[in-house]
Amino acid sequence: MKTKTFLLVLLSTTFFAFSQESKLRRANEKYDNLAYMEAIEIYKKVAEKGYKSKELFQKLGNSYYFNGQFKEANNWYTQLFKMNTKKADNFVNPEYYYRYSQTLKATENPEKADEYLNLFALQSENDTRAQLYVNNRDYLEEIKMNSGRYTLLQTGINTMYSDYGAAFCKTNFVFASSRINYKGAEKRNKWDNQAYTNLLVCKVGKDGTLGQPQLFSKKLNSKFNESTPVFTKDGKTVYFTRNNYLNGRIRKSNEDVILLKIYKASYRNGDWQDIKELPFNSNEYSVAHPALSPDEKTLYFASNMPGTIGQSDLFRVKIYQDDTYGKPENLGPTVNTEGRETFPFISEDNKLYFSSSGQLGLGGLDIYVSQINPDGSLSRIVNLGEPVNSSFDDFCYYINPKSNKGFFSSNRNMGLGFDDIYKFTEDKPLQTDSNKTIDFSLIDKETNHPVPAAEVSLFDEKMNLVTKLAANDLGICKFENLKAGKTYYIRAENENYETIEKSFFTNFGIEKKPFTLPMGQKIRKLEVGVDLAKLLNFRDIYFDVDKSAIREDAVTELAKVAEFMKLKPNIIIDVRAHTDSRHSSSYNLKLSNLRAQSTVDWLVKHGGIDPQRLSGRGYGEMMILNKCVDGVSCTEEEHAINRRSEFIIVGFMKQ
């Protein structure tokens, strides 16, 4: 009986494994051909039977992620990170830290989202997205300051299907829809299982209401996708996006995928004629989502053509009078990231609006703006804020600068369908780089009396000195011409007080009162138990994660300790090193002992201090300075405070 039972279990287990591998092969084929919705069904069935693997959870998460279904993607990325260990076979590519952070925003977990964004930045320091985050950690504050500027309205044209885009052919509103009452609806897009989109048109009433949608043009409509048109002002030329299909012939890439191209058509004799593709299209990469400059001499678009920084970049190309085009130009790293930049729109006042998953935002695709300067360069990128942006995909922005009214598309939960079109009124303008004046008031933290004659230094977000000035007799100092939406650092020094450093963010509102900076009086008495950091006002010695090596920024402070010990040749110092709460207690104790030893070794070798005057000990995570104990979610900056060495006077040598 035992033998038969074993054989039955073995056969059923073997059959299950072969069955799942067969299903996975079919799912992988679908996935590789961008048939994400079909792949999802197969992957899910395999996962529901208890089969787990890094590849399975990655591809399930990706299939939802690339369809803008971030909550569903979050579920599978969560399963992926539960499997993540330091073993090579389970290593998760840093890109998944970024994607997971994006989906966490959609589940309204911004703290954990920033935690994973920080982990991504630590592992991908050369990635544009990581650099943006490291240099703009207060990005949510800036987004908050630019939020609440819009009034949103329903358009009345949305359905349970995908409706998106916003373009005007003279006074008529044109958009894309996958609603199923038009030619080609019986075919399904394997990417998202939606019907192929057609271009529809609405009459616009005098009050701005949109009429009943109708098919825009039978000539432009095909059995594949059409979307994102842009029209010349005279209504005689259209550029639009379509799958790689022309004159009844479909073309595929070498990987057997039907990609996207931009086509052009002319309006003559009451209909659209001469449909032709643009010369910089290719069967091997996508070119999509055209936008025209106000003078109609430059075409902007999205593509993953060679030279692209990320998943898709924004490009522009000159349009010449003889119906020829220049060489496509990548807009560069000011705009483009390793993520996805797409859906450009150029307003009449020459602003570039676009969507991005790589710039700092609220999750998914957010909408951003940059002023196009007369020389063609682009100004600083700014997030439009809520409610136009959300933790989902927000795209296809259009605005009339004269009326401040426009449209955008989103797949947020409040809609009727897969994607929906919203109307808006911009109630107040975007704040970008307005100048700010900030007042600081220095006070004694014990008496609340002013601290006069303090030297106050101002540093930018990269710790470059901006300016230095002295506080007046009332302890007041004023910094002018600061940029809104920036992080600055301030350092205040007075011979009778401890030096203090503080970061602050310049918002876009009016500061109602000065920033108050309390300063503590210096400890002057040399006695056992005194911390030299308080005595000498030097910065603490910090360590990198999982490291015991002395950092470059600690060398100057260690030199100060050494010089002080030479001036006071009788004091004995105990170096006490600490870690943050991550990892086990035993690991942290061992790491902190290494940190203490490396600190002592530096003072002996480079500082010339007699080793008899030094001792060192690690305390691991026993002396956490803030809330960041086990089980508490903290930012990297909060954890970093605990990775330190202290210098405590423990005795005096007899002279």
Buried (B, 14 or more C-beta within 10 A) or exposed (E): EEEEEEEEEEEEEEEEEEEBEEBBEBBBEBBEBBBBBBBBEBBBEBBEEEBEBBEBBBBBBBBBBBBBBBBBBBBBBBBBBEBBEEEEEEEBEBBBBBBBBBBBBBBEBBEBBBBBBBBBBBBBEEBBBBBBBBEBBBBBBBBBBBBEBBEEBEBEBBBEBBBBBBBBBEEBBBBBBBBEEBEBBEEBBBBBBBBBBBBBBBEBEEEEBBBEBEBBBEEBBBBBBBBBBBBBEEEBBBBBBBBBBBEEEEBEBEEEBBBBBBBBBBBEEEEBEEBEBBEBBBEBBBBBBBBBBBEBEBBBBBBBBEEBBBBBBBBBBBBEEEEEEEEBBBBEBEBBBBBBBBBBBBBEEBBBBBBBBBBBBBBBBBBBBBBBEEEEEBBEBBBBBBBBBBBBBBBBBBBEEEEBBBBBBBBBEEBEBBBBBBBBBBEEEBBBEEEBEBBBBBBBBEEEEBBBBBBBBBBBBEEEEBEEEEBBEEBBBEBEEBBBBBBBBBBBBBEEBBBBEEEBBBBBEEEEEBBEBBBEBBBEEEEEEBBBBEBBBBBBBBBEEEEBEBEEEBEEBBBBBBEBBEEEEEBBBBBBBBBBBBBEEEBBBBBBBBBBBBBBBBBBEEBEBEEEBBBBBBBBBEEBEEEBEEEEEBEBEBBBBBBBBBBBBBEEEEE
